[in-house]
Amino acid sequence: MDSLSNEIARLILGMLEETGDAEIQRNLLAQSLGCVPSQINYVIASRFPPEQGYIVESRRGGGGCIRIRRVKTDRGTVYLSLINALGPRLDESTLRAHIANLYSQDFINEQAAALMQAAGCAVALRALPPAAGDTVRASIFKQMLLTLSR
């Protein structure tokens, strides 16, 4: 399933690079890839969220389609949007995903990514119970993002 998700994401990213937006018919794309339409929904929701600068519009009728556009945003807006999207707890795998997204979009450099990863890793928070560690990890990550947004 992961490789199929990667393939769907690559197809959409390819469309975005060519024209600046991607317009897909979910059912047709699912048929051509041999998957269920909900797999397309999953990839769009997980890899093209608003906090990463994507606008997803769904149109019904006439076969319907989903349009994805990339919006250029400044670093501060991205950081503050991510802070607002984060809940009170953050597990380590979700932290890694956020850091990877910020790095892949050039919002942080390699050194900042490594520092964020180190500050939120399980080893750094090992003295805390897991639930408390998730709360502290979220707080640390939010503070780092706030600092970067200035």
Beta strands, then each sheet from edge to edge (+ up, - down):
strand 1: 21-24
strand 2: 54-59
strand 3: 65-70
sheet 1: 1+ 3- 2+
end
